[in-house]
Amino acid sequence: MIESLEPRTSLLYRSDAFKTKAIAANVTQLAVVVAARPSFSMELVQRCILTAEDQGIASLLILNKADLPETPAARERLGLLTRIGYPLITLSALTDVEPLRPALRHHTTLLIGQSGMGKSTLINALFPEANMVTAEYSEALDSGRHTTTHTRLHRLDADTAVIDSPGLQEFALQHLDAKALAHAFIEFRPFLGQCRFRDCNHETEPGCRLQEAAASGEVDPARLKLFQTLRQLQQNAAQRL
């Protein structure tokens, strides 16, 4: 039953060339949950953060299963994002979630990530009455088992809530045009509008300020490469319509 309608301040969603999938509205923080096992996709993590940036939503990285011996290597991979300012909390949902609680306070936080990262275990630790179904991940397939089937909001207090969402396998960004996509890369922003050509694609054009920044180390070349890859994927999808 609908009890009331609230103004919409943000909408997190993903879209490919054919459809749009709304995830949650009025979120103030996105928390991307990863773990050393099963392995996680850095590109998927970044795609989630990019759509949050487009909506002006803060992002937080949660590295779960801190007791695993592969955790330092996973933390090093996340350095691509922590070096440009995204906060990281390392914890084990099975033993202690207290490091996370201060970061959740006064936010409506959406937990997002691939299956098997421990989101349901995290929810059970924060909300013991939730009784979320959990499952062991498949070592043979190096992937998690899909246990959460719908998005659900849990309240910690009057102004703090956590939204659990089903595990992701992909996150398309077709709704972001070239300008919006470039602006979603926070470290690109000081260089945008400084290229020699106003319609610069930031690929091979002479006088491209982003390419110069990548060459000088002001921007991580891997991030520029991701931007170029995402733009090409969007263009290919649009041409198939």
Secondary structure, DSSP 8 states (H G I E B T S, - for coil): ----------EEEEE-SS-EEEEEES--EEEEEEESSS---HHHHHHHHHHHHHTT-EEEEEEE-TTSTTHHHHHHHHHHHHTTT--EEE-BTTTB-GGGHHHHTT-EEEEE-BTTSSHHHHHHHH-GGG-------BTTTTB------S-EEEEEETTEEEEE---BS---BTTS-HHHHHHHSGGGGGGTT-SSSTT--SSS-TT-HHHHHHHHTSS-HHHHHHHHHHHHHHHHHHHH-
